[in-house]
């Protein structure tokens, strides 16, 4: 998976839920922020492993990373 496919996935989810893509992104960003606060060493290792261009990973970057891990 790549960023463009992740963006398409966000669009599809927004359409399915009847909300805007921005609302989907905002909810995922909130979930990412909460998850990044976990004191669990495994969770911290996961977040350090997510490649990202900015200070924090975007929803698309997280989706791509997880998809690649699942695909193996």
N, C-alpha and C positions, 0 to 999 in steps of 0.2 A: 504494500500500500504506500501511497505517496500523499503529499499534502493536498493535492487537487482532489484525490479520492476521499480524503478525510473531510474536506470542505463539502463535497457532494453528500457525504453521509450526514453532516450537520443539516444540510438543506432538506434531505429526505426526512430526518427526524422532526424538523420544524413543521414540515407539511403534514406529517402523520399526526402530530400533536396539535396542529392548528394554531401554532404560535410562530413568532418571528425567529429568524436565524439568530438575531441578536439576543433574544431571550434564551435560546438554547445555549449559546456561547456563555452568557452570563451565569446560567445555572451550573454549567460544567466548570467554569472558572471558580465559582464558589466552592464546588466540591473538591477541586484541585487544591485550593487554598486550605481548606479544612484538612484534607488528607496529608498535606505537606507538614502540618503541625504535629502529626503523630510522633510520639517518642519511641515507637517501636523501631529498633535498629534495622529490621528487614524493610520496613516502609521507608525509612530514611535512605537506605541503600538503593531502593527502587527509584526514588525521586532524583537521586544523584546520577542514576544511569540514564535518565531521559535526556536525549540530546535536545538542546534548545538554544535559540539565537539570542533571546532577551534574558532579562533577569530571572523570569519564571517561564516554564513551558506553557505554550498555548494549548487550547483544547485539541487543535489539529496535530500538534507535535506529540501529545500524549496518545491520541488515537493511533497515529502511525507507529509509535513505539510499541504499544500494546499489540497491535495487529502483527507486527514483525515477530514479537515474542511468541504469540500464539501460533503463528505459521511455522515458526521454528526453523 
